[in-house]
Structures are given as structure tokens and as C-alpha cells.
């Protein structure tokens, strides 16, 4: 980077007049929900099996380009599944298999 373009100025965001909140109350909410620095910030892994660990290790070993390709492939698969589901829902609507049966009234 060009050294002449760097600024050594420190901005103090504590002034509400200089830096008003975009959404009132967000700072207080963020302070309540953010983990305290002294707490354990490690993620809690619940219901994870060995197959999931292997899959995550496989993703971790991919290059950036390979990971992007994998994500694109997953997005395409999700899109195709959505298209197929929409087609099946339309088919079900035409065949009236999803129609609710009205209770018959007794005379």
C-alpha cells in the first residue's frame, strides 16, 4: 500500500453526535449477545459424528478455487432440487392428491 495514503488518526466512536446509531438500541443488544472475551469462545459441537468430521476435514483441505467450485455445485444441486419439488407440487395439484377432504355432514 502507498504509505502516503495511510491515516494514523484514531476515530473515537463513543460520541453519539458524531456517530449516531443507524438503528437505535443495536449497540446495547450487541453487547448483551456478544460473548465476553474471558468466556470460552470455542464452538459447541453437538450431534456431530465421525462422517461429519471427515467431511469438514475434506473441505478444509481444498484450495480456495476448489472450495468455490464445490459451493457452486451444491448451489446448483439445491436449485435443481427446488425445481423438481415445484414440478412435483404442481403435478400433485393437478392430480388433486393434496386436496383436503371436507368432512361430510350428517343429516
Biopython code that builds the backbone (N, CA, C, O; Angstrom):
import numpy as np
from Bio.PDB.StructureBuilder import StructureBuilder

atoms = [
    (1, "UNK", "N", (0.840, -1.195, 0.000)),
    (1, "UNK", "CA", (0.000, 0.000, 0.000)),
    (1, "UNK", "C", (0.878, 1.249, 0.000)),
    (1, "UNK", "O", (2.020, 1.230, 0.460)),
    (2, "UNK", "N", (0.327, 2.305, -0.515)),
    (2, "UNK", "CA", (1.023, 3.578, -0.582)),
    (2, "UNK", "C", (1.068, 4.193, 0.820)),
    (2, "UNK", "O", (0.013, 4.472, 1.389)),
    (3, "UNK", "N", (2.266, 4.416, 1.397)),
    (3, "UNK", "CA", (2.362, 4.970, 2.753)),
    (3, "UNK", "C", (1.739, 6.353, 2.880)),
    (3, "UNK", "O", (1.263, 6.712, 3.957)),
    (4, "UNK", "N", (1.729, 7.131, 1.817)),
    (4, "UNK", "CA", (1.164, 8.479, 1.915)),
    (4, "UNK", "C", (-0.356, 8.463, 2.035)),
    (4, "UNK", "O", (-0.960, 9.461, 2.428)),
    (5, "UNK", "N", (-0.981, 7.325, 1.696)),
    (5, "UNK", "CA", (-2.436, 7.234, 1.766)),
    (5, "UNK", "C", (-2.941, 6.730, 3.116)),
    (5, "UNK", "O", (-4.139, 6.798, 3.391)),
    (6, "UNK", "N", (-2.050, 6.230, 3.952)),
    (6, "UNK", "CA", (-2.455, 5.705, 5.250)),
    (6, "UNK", "C", (-2.689, 6.834, 6.240)),
    (6, "UNK", "O", (-1.962, 7.827, 6.243)),
    (7, "UNK", "N", (-3.689, 6.682, 7.068)),
    (7, "UNK", "CA", (-4.002, 7.666, 8.090)),
    (7, "UNK", "C", (-3.687, 7.082, 9.454)),
    (7, "UNK", "O", (-4.027, 5.933, 9.738)),
    (8, "UNK", "N", (-3.050, 7.856, 10.281)),
    (8, "UNK", "CA", (-2.720, 7.431, 11.639)),
    (8, "UNK", "C", (-3.770, 7.904, 12.636)),
    (8, "UNK", "O", (-3.618, 7.701, 13.841)),
    (9, "UNK", "N", (-4.829, 8.532, 12.143)),
    (9, "UNK", "CA", (-5.865, 9.076, 13.006)),
    (9, "UNK", "C", (-6.706, 7.950, 13.610)),
    (9, "UNK", "O", (-7.110, 7.018, 12.913)),
    (10, "UNK", "N", (-6.961, 8.052, 14.904)),
    (10, "UNK", "CA", (-7.819, 7.107, 15.604)),
    (10, "UNK", "C", (-9.190, 7.755, 15.784)),
    (10, "UNK", "O", (-9.301, 8.848, 16.340)),
    (11, "UNK", "N", (-10.219, 7.079, 15.313)),
    (11, "UNK", "CA", (-11.566, 7.619, 15.413)),
    (11, "UNK", "C", (-12.230, 7.133, 16.680)),
    (11, "UNK", "O", (-12.240, 5.936, 16.967)),
    (12, "UNK", "N", (-12.787, 8.062, 17.441)),
    (12, "UNK", "CA", (-13.493, 7.734, 18.667)),
    (12, "UNK", "C", (-14.980, 7.653, 18.349)),
    (12, "UNK", "O", (-15.612, 8.667, 18.055)),
    (13, "UNK", "N", (-15.535, 6.455, 18.408)),
    (13, "UNK", "CA", (-16.940, 6.261, 18.067)),
    (13, "UNK", "C", (-17.862, 6.381, 19.286)),
    (13, "UNK", "O", (-19.040, 6.033, 19.200)),
    (14, "UNK", "N", (-17.352, 6.858, 20.397)),
    (14, "UNK", "CA", (-18.185, 6.936, 21.593)),
    (14, "UNK", "C", (-19.130, 8.134, 21.566)),
    (14, "UNK", "O", (-20.051, 8.189, 22.382)),
    (15, "UNK", "N", (-18.945, 9.077, 20.681)),
    (15, "UNK", "CA", (-19.793, 10.253, 20.630)),
    (15, "UNK", "C", (-21.047, 9.982, 19.809)),
    (15, "UNK", "O", (-20.946, 9.714, 18.612)),
    (16, "UNK", "N", (-22.236, 10.045, 20.431)),
    (16, "UNK", "CA", (-23.464, 9.809, 19.668)),
    (16, "UNK", "C", (-23.763, 10.936, 18.680)),
    (16, "UNK", "O", (-24.501, 10.719, 17.718)),
    (17, "UNK", "N", (-23.209, 12.133, 18.890)),
    (17, "UNK", "CA", (-23.451, 13.219, 17.949)),
    (17, "UNK", "C", (-22.644, 13.019, 16.673)),
    (17, "UNK", "O", (-23.129, 13.311, 15.580)),
    (18, "UNK", "N", (-21.414, 12.524, 16.804)),
    (18, "UNK", "CA", (-20.574, 12.310, 15.632)),
    (18, "UNK", "C", (-20.923, 11.027, 14.902)),
    (18, "UNK", "O", (-20.875, 10.971, 13.673)),
    (19, "UNK", "N", (-21.277, 9.992, 15.661)),
    (19, "UNK", "CA", (-21.537, 8.673, 15.085)),
    (19, "UNK", "C", (-22.874, 8.149, 15.588)),
    (19, "UNK", "O", (-22.905, 7.260, 16.439)),
    (20, "UNK", "N", (-23.979, 8.684, 15.076)),
    (20, "UNK", "CA", (-25.276, 8.197, 15.567)),
    (20, "UNK", "C", (-25.514, 6.755, 15.110)),
    (20, "UNK", "O", (-25.032, 6.319, 14.065)),
    (21, "UNK", "N", (-26.273, 6.041, 15.933)),
    (21, "UNK", "CA", (-26.602, 4.660, 15.586)),
    (21, "UNK", "C", (-27.558, 4.645, 14.405)),
    (21, "UNK", "O", (-28.499, 5.437, 14.351)),
    (22, "UNK", "N", (-27.319, 3.748, 13.464)),
    (22, "UNK", "CA", (-28.230, 3.604, 12.331)),
    (22, "UNK", "C", (-29.571, 3.078, 12.821)),
    (22, "UNK", "O", (-30.626, 3.549, 12.395)),
    (23, "UNK", "N", (-29.523, 2.092, 13.724)),
    (23, "UNK", "CA", (-30.730, 1.519, 14.304)),
    (23, "UNK", "C", (-30.597, 1.666, 15.822)),
    (23, "UNK", "O", (-29.724, 1.039, 16.421)),
    (24, "UNK", "N", (-31.438, 2.472, 16.447)),
    (24, "UNK", "CA", (-31.315, 2.697, 17.888)),
    (24, "UNK", "C", (-31.413, 1.396, 18.685)),
    (24, "UNK", "O", (-32.288, 0.569, 18.428)),
    (25, "UNK", "N", (-30.516, 1.221, 19.649)),
    (25, "UNK", "CA", (-30.539, 0.059, 20.521)),
    (25, "UNK", "C", (-29.684, -1.094, 20.070)),
    (25, "UNK", "O", (-29.539, -2.068, 20.808)),
    (26, "UNK", "N", (-29.108, -1.024, 18.882)),
    (26, "UNK", "CA", (-28.316, -2.145, 18.371)),
    (26, "UNK", "C", (-27.044, -2.329, 19.188)),
    (26, "UNK", "O", (-26.642, -3.462, 19.449)),
    (27, "UNK", "N", (-26.412, -1.248, 19.592)),
    (27, "UNK", "CA", (-25.166, -1.359, 20.361)),
    (27, "UNK", "C", (-25.388, -2.084, 21.681)),
    (27, "UNK", "O", (-24.589, -2.938, 22.065)),
    (28, "UNK", "N", (-26.472, -1.746, 22.375)),
    (28, "UNK", "CA", (-26.762, -2.408, 23.643)),
    (28, "UNK", "C", (-27.077, -3.884, 23.421)),
    (28, "UNK", "O", (-26.629, -4.739, 24.186)),
    (29, "UNK", "N", (-27.849, -4.183, 22.375)),
    (29, "UNK", "CA", (-28.187, -5.573, 22.071)),
    (29, "UNK", "C", (-26.935, -6.369, 21.710)),
    (29, "UNK", "O", (-26.778, -7.508, 22.149)),
    (30, "UNK", "N", (-26.056, -5.788, 20.925)),
    (30, "UNK", "CA", (-24.828, -6.472, 20.530)),
    (30, "UNK", "C", (-23.957, -6.745, 21.747)),
    (30, "UNK", "O", (-23.323, -7.797, 21.834)),
    (31, "UNK", "N", (-23.921, -5.811, 22.681)),
    (31, "UNK", "CA", (-23.126, -6.013, 23.890)),
    (31, "UNK", "C", (-23.693, -7.148, 24.738)),
    (31, "UNK", "O", (-22.936, -7.871, 25.385)),
    (32, "UNK", "N", (-25.016, -7.311, 24.741)),
    (32, "UNK", "CA", (-25.642, -8.376, 25.516)),
    (32, "UNK", "C", (-25.434, -9.745, 24.878)),
    (32, "UNK", "O", (-25.242, -10.737, 25.581)),
    (33, "UNK", "N", (-25.473, -9.802, 23.558)),
    (33, "UNK", "CA", (-25.390, -11.094, 22.880)),
    (33, "UNK", "C", (-23.971, -11.499, 22.516)),
    (33, "UNK", "O", (-23.732, -12.668, 22.215)),
    (34, "UNK", "N", (-23.031, -10.578, 22.534)),
    (34, "UNK", "CA", (-21.650, -10.912, 22.195)),
    (34, "UNK", "C", (-21.023, -11.674, 23.352)),
    (34, "UNK", "O", (-21.270, -11.346, 24.512)),
    (35, "UNK", "N", (-20.213, -12.690, 23.052)),
    (35, "UNK", "CA", (-19.559, -13.423, 24.134)),
    (35, "UNK", "C", (-18.513, -12.551, 24.812)),
    (35, "UNK", "O", (-17.824, -11.764, 24.162)),
    (36, "UNK", "N", (-18.408, -12.700, 26.104)),
    (36, "UNK", "CA", (-17.399, -11.979, 26.867)),
    (36, "UNK", "C", (-16.047, -12.579, 26.519)),
    (36, "UNK", "O", (-15.930, -13.789, 26.328)),
    (37, "UNK", "N", (-15.020, -11.730, 26.437)),
    (37, "UNK", "CA", (-13.712, -12.206, 25.985)),
    (37, "UNK", "C", (-13.123, -13.259, 26.916)),
    (37, "UNK", "O", (-12.310, -14.070, 26.472)),
    (38, "UNK", "N", (-13.497, -13.276, 28.170)),
    (38, "UNK", "CA", (-12.965, -14.257, 29.104)),
    (38, "UNK", "C", (-13.629, -15.626, 28.981)),
    (38, "UNK", "O", (-13.077, -16.627, 29.438)),
    (39, "UNK", "N", (-14.810, -15.676, 28.367)),
    (39, "UNK", "CA", (-15.519, -16.936, 28.238)),
    (39, "UNK", "C", (-14.895, -17.801, 27.158)),
    (39, "UNK", "O", (-14.131, -17.325, 26.318)),
    (40, "UNK", "N", (-15.232, -19.064, 27.195)),
    (40, "UNK", "CA", (-14.760, -19.994, 26.182)),
    (40, "UNK", "C", (-15.441, -19.668, 24.858)),
    (40, "UNK", "O", (-16.663, -19.772, 24.750)),
    (41, "UNK", "N", (-14.671, -19.277, 23.857)),
    (41, "UNK", "CA", (-15.251, -18.905, 22.578)),
    (41, "UNK", "C", (-15.200, -20.049, 21.570)),
    (41, "UNK", "O", (-15.464, -19.846, 20.384)),
    (42, "UNK", "N", (-14.864, -21.246, 22.034)),
    (42, "UNK", "CA", (-14.838, -22.404, 21.150)),
    (42, "UNK", "C", (-16.268, -22.813, 20.818)),
    (42, "UNK", "O", (-17.141, -22.750, 21.683)),
    (43, "UNK", "N", (-16.521, -23.229, 19.583)),
    (43, "UNK", "CA", (-17.883, -23.647, 19.235)),
    (43, "UNK", "C", (-18.257, -24.934, 19.946)),
    (43, "UNK", "O", (-17.412, -25.780, 20.239)),
    (44, "UNK", "N", (-19.534, -25.056, 20.213)),
    (44, "UNK", "CA", (-20.030, -26.280, 20.833)),
    (44, "UNK", "C", (-20.479, -27.224, 19.727)),
    (44, "UNK", "O", (-21.373, -26.892, 18.948)),
    (45, "UNK", "N", (-19.869, -28.387, 19.656)),
    (45, "UNK", "CA", (-20.210, -29.365, 18.632)),
    (45, "UNK", "C", (-21.151, -30.374, 19.246)),
    (45, "UNK", "O", (-20.742, -31.214, 20.047)),
    (46, "UNK", "N", (-22.401, -30.289, 18.871)),
    (46, "UNK", "CA", (-23.398, -31.227, 19.364)),
    (46, "UNK", "C", (-23.890, -32.069, 18.204)),
    (46, "UNK", "O", (-24.040, -31.577, 17.085)),
    (47, "UNK", "N", (-24.134, -33.316, 18.470)),
    (47, "UNK", "CA", (-24.678, -34.237, 17.477)),
    (47, "UNK", "C", (-23.846, -34.273, 16.195)),
    (47, "UNK", "O", (-24.391, -34.253, 15.092)),
    (48, "UNK", "N", (-22.542, -34.325, 16.350)),
    (48, "UNK", "CA", (-21.664, -34.425, 15.185)),
    (48, "UNK", "C", (-21.024, -35.803, 15.218)),
    (48, "UNK", "O", (-20.501, -36.235, 16.245)),
    (49, "UNK", "N", (-21.070, -36.481, 14.092)),
    (49, "UNK", "CA", (-20.500, -37.822, 14.053)),
    (49, "UNK", "C", (-19.197, -37.814, 13.253)),
    (49, "UNK", "O", (-18.783, -36.782, 12.724)),
    (50, "UNK", "N", (-18.574, -38.962, 13.176)),
    (50, "UNK", "CA", (-17.272, -39.075, 12.535)),
    (50, "UNK", "C", (-17.337, -38.735, 11.047)),
    (50, "UNK", "O", (-16.395, -38.162, 10.500)),
    (51, "UNK", "N", (-18.430, -39.080, 10.400)),
    (51, "UNK", "CA", (-18.589, -38.764, 8.974)),
    (51, "UNK", "C", (-18.573, -37.255, 8.741)),
    (51, "UNK", "O", (-17.984, -36.778, 7.771)),
    (52, "UNK", "N", (-19.228, -36.500, 9.643)),
    (52, "UNK", "CA", (-19.225, -35.044, 9.530)),
    (52, "UNK", "C", (-17.822, -34.478, 9.723)),
    (52, "UNK", "O", (-17.430, -33.534, 9.037)),
    (53, "UNK", "N", (-17.074, -35.047, 10.647)),
    (53, "UNK", "CA", (-15.704, -34.595, 10.893)),
    (53, "UNK", "C", (-14.857, -34.824, 9.645)),
    (53, "UNK", "O", (-14.089, -33.945, 9.252)),
    (54, "UNK", "N", (-14.987, -35.991, 9.020)),
    (54, "UNK", "CA", (-14.239, -36.281, 7.800)),
    (54, "UNK", "C", (-14.611, -35.310, 6.680)),
    (54, "UNK", "O", (-13.747, -34.852, 5.932)),
    (55, "UNK", "N", (-15.911, -35.000, 6.571)),
    (55, "UNK", "CA", (-16.360, -34.080, 5.532)),
    (55, "UNK", "C", (-15.768, -32.692, 5.758)),
    (55, "UNK", "O", (-15.310, -32.057, 4.808)),
    (56, "UNK", "N", (-15.769, -32.211, 7.003)),
    (56, "UNK", "CA", (-15.201, -30.898, 7.301)),
    (56, "UNK", "C", (-13.697, -30.879, 7.051)),
    (56, "UNK", "O", (-13.161, -29.885, 6.560)),
    (57, "UNK", "N", (-13.020, -31.962, 7.384)),
    (57, "UNK", "CA", (-11.596, -32.030, 7.110)),
    (57, "UNK", "C", (-11.335, -32.014, 5.610)),
    (57, "UNK", "O", (-10.366, -31.411, 5.150)),
    (58, "UNK", "N", (-12.198, -32.676, 4.853)),
    (58, "UNK", "CA", (-12.075, -32.658, 3.394)),
    (58, "UNK", "C", (-12.263, -31.267, 2.830)),
    (58, "UNK", "O", (-11.520, -30.845, 1.944)),
    (59, "UNK", "N", (-13.257, -30.548, 3.343)),
    (59, "UNK", "CA", (-13.464, -29.166, 2.892)),
    (59, "UNK", "C", (-12.281, -28.290, 3.285)),
    (59, "UNK", "O", (-11.883, -27.404, 2.528)),
    (60, "UNK", "N", (-11.726, -28.532, 4.452)),
    (60, "UNK", "CA", (-10.586, -27.743, 4.916)),
    (60, "UNK", "C", (-9.334, -27.970, 4.092)),
    (60, "UNK", "O", (-8.473, -27.094, 4.018)),
    (61, "UNK", "N", (-9.223, -29.129, 3.477)),
    (61, "UNK", "CA", (-8.030, -29.429, 2.695)),
    (61, "UNK", "C", (-8.129, -28.927, 1.257)),
    (61, "UNK", "O", (-7.146, -28.993, 0.518)),
    (62, "UNK", "N", (-9.297, -28.424, 0.843)),
    (62, "UNK", "CA", (-9.469, -27.926, -0.521)),
    (62, "UNK", "C", (-8.804, -26.561, -0.696)),
    (62, "UNK", "O", (-8.691, -25.781, 0.250)),
    (63, "UNK", "N", (-8.376, -26.297, -1.903)),
    (63, "UNK", "CA", (-7.884, -24.956, -2.219)),
    (63, "UNK", "C", (-9.085, -24.023, -2.316)),
    (63, "UNK", "O", (-10.230, -24.473, -2.345)),
    (64, "UNK", "N", (-8.816, -22.718, -2.365)),
    (64, "UNK", "CA", (-9.903, -21.743, -2.450)),
    (64, "UNK", "C", (-10.726, -21.958, -3.717)),
    (64, "UNK", "O", (-11.955, -21.903, -3.681)),
    (65, "UNK", "N", (-10.057, -22.200, -4.819)),
    (65, "UNK", "CA", (-10.776, -22.401, -6.085)),
    (65, "UNK", "C", (-11.614, -23.675, -6.045)),
    (65, "UNK", "O", (-12.746, -23.690, -6.527)),
    (66, "UNK", "N", (-11.061, -24.743, -5.472)),
    (66, "UNK", "CA", (-11.801, -25.996, -5.384)),
    (66, "UNK", "C", (-12.997, -25.864, -4.445)),
    (66, "UNK", "O", (-14.059, -26.433, -4.697)),
    (67, "UNK", "N", (-12.818, -25.117, -3.372)),
    (67, "UNK", "CA", (-13.918, -24.893, -2.436)),
    (67, "UNK", "C", (-15.031, -24.079, -3.102)),
    (67, "UNK", "O", (-16.212, -24.356, -2.890)),
    (68, "UNK", "N", (-14.664, -23.092, -3.894)),
    (68, "UNK", "CA", (-15.659, -22.297, -4.615)),
    (68, "UNK", "C", (-16.427, -23.184, -5.590)),
    (68, "UNK", "O", (-17.648, -23.069, -5.704)),
    (69, "UNK", "N", (-15.725, -24.062, -6.290)),
    (69, "UNK", "CA", (-16.384, -24.983, -7.222)),
    (69, "UNK", "C", (-17.342, -25.917, -6.482)),
    (69, "UNK", "O", (-18.435, -26.204, -6.969)),
    (70, "UNK", "N", (-16.931, -26.387, -5.308)),
    (70, "UNK", "CA", (-17.789, -27.269, -4.515)),
    (70, "UNK", "C", (-19.057, -26.528, -4.079)),
    (70, "UNK", "O", (-20.155, -27.083, -4.130)),
    (71, "UNK", "N", (-18.897, -25.274, -3.652)),
    (71, "UNK", "CA", (-20.051, -24.476, -3.236)),
    (71, "UNK", "C", (-20.984, -24.241, -4.417)),
    (71, "UNK", "O", (-22.203, -24.333, -4.276)),
    (72, "UNK", "N", (-20.413, -23.936, -5.583)),
    (72, "UNK", "CA", (-21.242, -23.745, -6.777)),
    (72, "UNK", "C", (-22.006, -25.018, -7.125)),
    (72, "UNK", "O", (-23.180, -24.960, -7.493)),
    (73, "UNK", "N", (-21.344, -26.167, -7.010)),
    (73, "UNK", "CA", (-22.010, -27.436, -7.297)),
    (73, "UNK", "C", (-23.156, -27.674, -6.314)),
    (73, "UNK", "O", (-24.218, -28.155, -6.708)),
    (74, "UNK", "N", (-22.949, -27.342, -5.040)),
    (74, "UNK", "CA", (-24.010, -27.502, -4.044)),
    (74, "UNK", "C", (-25.170, -26.543, -4.310)),
    (74, "UNK", "O", (-26.332, -26.909, -4.130)),
    (75, "UNK", "N", (-24.859, -25.315, -4.738)),
    (75, "UNK", "CA", (-25.917, -24.368, -5.078)),
    (75, "UNK", "C", (-26.724, -24.865, -6.273)),
    (75, "UNK", "O", (-27.951, -24.767, -6.281)),
    (76, "UNK", "N", (-26.043, -25.394, -7.272)),
    (76, "UNK", "CA", (-26.748, -25.936, -8.439)),
    (76, "UNK", "C", (-27.631, -27.110, -8.056)),
    (76, "UNK", "O", (-28.752, -27.234, -8.547)),
    (77, "UNK", "N", (-27.127, -27.978, -7.174)),
    (77, "UNK", "CA", (-27.918, -29.113, -6.713)),
    (77, "UNK", "C", (-29.157, -28.640, -5.953)),
    (77, "UNK", "O", (-30.250, -29.171, -6.149)),
    (78, "UNK", "N", (-28.982, -27.641, -5.086)),
    (78, "UNK", "CA", (-30.119, -27.103, -4.336)),
    (78, "UNK", "C", (-31.149, -26.492, -5.282)),
    (78, "UNK", "O", (-32.352, -26.650, -5.076)),
    (79, "UNK", "N", (-30.685, -25.801, -6.310)),
    (79, "UNK", "CA", (-31.602, -25.216, -7.291)),
    (79, "UNK", "C", (-32.369, -26.312, -8.028)),
    (79, "UNK", "O", (-33.585, -26.216, -8.190)),
    (80, "UNK", "N", (-31.669, -27.344, -8.472)),
    (80, "UNK", "CA", (-32.313, -28.436, -9.191)),
    (80, "UNK", "C", (-33.351, -29.142, -8.318)),
    (80, "UNK", "O", (-34.422, -29.518, -8.794)),
    (81, "UNK", "N", (-33.021, -29.318, -7.032)),
    (81, "UNK", "CA", (-33.989, -29.931, -6.115)),
    (81, "UNK", "C", (-35.224, -29.051, -5.960)),
    (81, "UNK", "O", (-36.342, -29.562, -5.895)),
    (82, "UNK", "N", (-35.036, -27.741, -5.902)),
    (82, "UNK", "CA", (-36.168, -26.826, -5.815)),
    (82, "UNK", "C", (-37.050, -26.878, -7.048)),
    (82, "UNK", "O", (-38.277, -26.852, -6.945)),
    (83, "UNK", "N", (-36.423, -26.951, -8.215)),
    (83, "UNK", "CA", (-37.184, -27.057, -9.468)),
    (83, "UNK", "C", (-37.979, -28.355, -9.489)),
    (83, "UNK", "O", (-39.153, -28.372, -9.859)),
    (84, "UNK", "N", (-37.326, -29.442, -9.087)),
    (84, "UNK", "CA", (-38.014, -30.740, -9.069)),
    (84, "UNK", "C", (-39.170, -30.743, -8.075)),
    (84, "UNK", "O", (-40.237, -31.289, -8.355)),
    (85, "UNK", "N", (-38.951, -30.130, -6.911)),
    (85, "UNK", "CA", (-40.020, -30.071, -5.916)),
    (85, "UNK", "C", (-41.205, -29.251, -6.432)),
    (85, "UNK", "O", (-42.358, -29.630, -6.228)),
    (86, "UNK", "N", (-40.923, -28.134, -7.096)),
    (86, "UNK", "CA", (-42.005, -27.314, -7.657)),
    (86, "UNK", "C", (-42.778, -28.093, -8.710)),
    (86, "UNK", "O", (-44.003, -27.993, -8.781)),
    (87, "UNK", "N", (-42.074, -28.866, -9.527)),
    (87, "UNK", "CA", (-42.732, -29.666, -10.560)),
    (87, "UNK", "C", (-43.629, -30.723, -9.920)),
    (87, "UNK", "O", (-44.751, -30.946, -10.373)),
    (88, "UNK", "N", (-43.136, -31.371, -8.868)),
    (88, "UNK", "CA", (-43.935, -32.399, -8.200)),
    (88, "UNK", "C", (-45.133, -31.796, -7.473)),
    (88, "UNK", "O", (-46.200, -32.408, -7.431)),
    (89, "UNK", "N", (-44.971, -30.614, -6.907)),
    (89, "UNK", "CA", (-46.104, -29.960, -6.249)),
    (89, "UNK", "C", (-47.167, -29.576, -7.269)),
    (89, "UNK", "O", (-48.360, -29.709, -6.999)),
    (90, "UNK", "N", (-46.746, -29.103, -8.432)),
    (90, "UNK", "CA", (-47.693, -28.776, -9.498)),
    (90, "UNK", "C", (-48.408, -30.032, -9.966)),
    (90, "UNK", "O", (-49.619, -30.020, -10.187)),
    (91, "UNK", "N", (-47.668, -31.099, -10.115)),
    (91, "UNK", "CA", (-48.267, -32.374, -10.527)),
    (91, "UNK", "C", (-49.301, -32.841, -9.502)),
    (91, "UNK", "O", (-50.389, -33.288, -9.863)),
    (92, "UNK", "N", (-48.948, -32.731, -8.225)),
    (92, "UNK", "CA", (-49.880, -33.116, -7.169)),
    (92, "UNK", "C", (-51.122, -32.259, -7.160)),
    (92, "UNK", "O", (-52.213, -32.752, -6.875)),
    (93, "UNK", "N", (-50.976, -30.983, -7.467)),
    (93, "UNK", "CA", (-52.133, -30.096, -7.515)),
    (93, "UNK", "C", (-53.048, -30.486, -8.673)),
    (93, "UNK", "O", (-54.269, -30.479, -8.518)),
    (94, "UNK", "N", (-52.477, -30.827, -9.837)),
    (94, "UNK", "CA", (-53.297, -31.243, -10.977)),
    (94, "UNK", "C", (-53.997, -32.571, -10.719)),
    (94, "UNK", "O", (-55.112, -32.788, -11.193)),
    (95, "UNK", "N", (-53.356, -33.451, -9.979)),
    (95, "UNK", "CA", (-53.951, -34.751, -9.679)),
    (95, "UNK", "C", (-54.853, -34.716, -8.450)),
    (95, "UNK", "O", (-55.462, -35.727, -8.099)),
    (96, "UNK", "N", (-54.944, -33.564, -7.796)),
    (96, "UNK", "CA", (-55.763, -33.362, -6.594)),
    (96, "UNK", "C", (-55.406, -34.325, -5.470)),
    (96, "UNK", "O", (-56.282, -34.752, -4.718)),
    (97, "UNK", "N", (-54.141, -34.666, -5.351)),
    (97, "UNK", "CA", (-53.751, -35.554, -4.257)),
    (97, "UNK", "C", (-53.471, -34.790, -2.972)),
    (97, "UNK", "O", (-53.373, -35.389, -1.901)),
    (98, "UNK", "N", (-53.341, -33.470, -3.072)),
    (98, "UNK", "CA", (-53.086, -32.661, -1.888)),
    (98, "UNK", "C", (-54.338, -31.962, -1.381)),
    (98, "UNK", "O", (-54.280, -31.186, -0.427)),
    (99, "UNK", "N", (-55.458, -32.235, -2.016)),
    (99, "UNK", "CA", (-56.700, -31.584, -1.634)),
    (99, "UNK", "C", (-57.186, -32.142, -0.298)),
    (99, "UNK", "O", (-57.160, -33.349, -0.059)),
    (100, "UNK", "N", (-57.623, -31.245, 0.548)),
    (100, "UNK", "CA", (-58.151, -31.668, 1.846)),
    (100, "UNK", "C", (-59.582, -32.150, 1.661)),
    (100, "UNK", "O", (-60.390, -31.530, 0.971)),
    (101, "UNK", "N", (-59.857, -33.250, 2.287)),
    (101, "UNK", "CA", (-61.220, -33.769, 2.202)),
    (101, "UNK", "C", (-62.091, -33.019, 3.191)),
    (101, "UNK", "O", (-61.724, -32.831, 4.351)),
    (102, "UNK", "N", (-63.256, -32.592, 2.712)),
    (102, "UNK", "CA", (-64.188, -31.868, 3.561)),
    (102, "UNK", "C", (-64.972, -32.883, 4.374)),
    (102, "UNK", "O", (-65.410, -33.902, 3.840)),
    (103, "UNK", "N", (-65.153, -32.616, 5.653)),
    (103, "UNK", "CA", (-65.939, -33.547, 6.460)),
    (103, "UNK", "C", (-67.389, -33.580, 5.981)),
    (103, "UNK", "O", (-67.988, -32.543, 5.695)),
    (104, "UNK", "N", (-67.929, -34.774, 5.903)),
    (104, "UNK", "CA", (-69.318, -34.924, 5.450)),
    (104, "UNK", "C", (-70.257, -34.631, 6.619)),
    (104, "UNK", "O", (-70.044, -35.052, 7.756)),
    (105, "UNK", "N", (-71.285, -33.899, 6.280)),
    (105, "UNK", "CA", (-72.263, -33.546, 7.312)),
    (105, "UNK", "C", (-73.318, -34.624, 7.380)),
    (105, "UNK", "O", (-73.750, -35.160, 6.359)),
    (106, "UNK", "N", (-73.721, -34.931, 8.583)),
    (106, "UNK", "CA", (-74.791, -35.909, 8.780)),
    (106, "UNK", "C", (-76.109, -35.209, 8.812)),
    (106, "UNK", "O", (-76.227, -34.104, 9.341)),
    (107, "UNK", "N", (-77.092, -35.839, 8.256)),
    (107, "UNK", "CA", (-78.443, -35.235, 8.210)),
    (107, "UNK", "C", (-79.285, -35.714, 9.348)),
    (107, "UNK", "O", (-80.443, -35.314, 9.470)),
]
sb = StructureBuilder()
sb.init_structure("model")
sb.init_model(0)
sb.init_chain("A")
sb.init_seg("    ")
for serial, (resi, resn, name, xyz) in enumerate(atoms, 1):
    if name == "N":
        sb.init_residue(resn, " ", resi, " ")
    sb.init_atom(name, np.array(xyz, "f"), 0.0, 1.0, " ", f" {name:<3s}", serial, name[0])
structure = sb.get_structure()
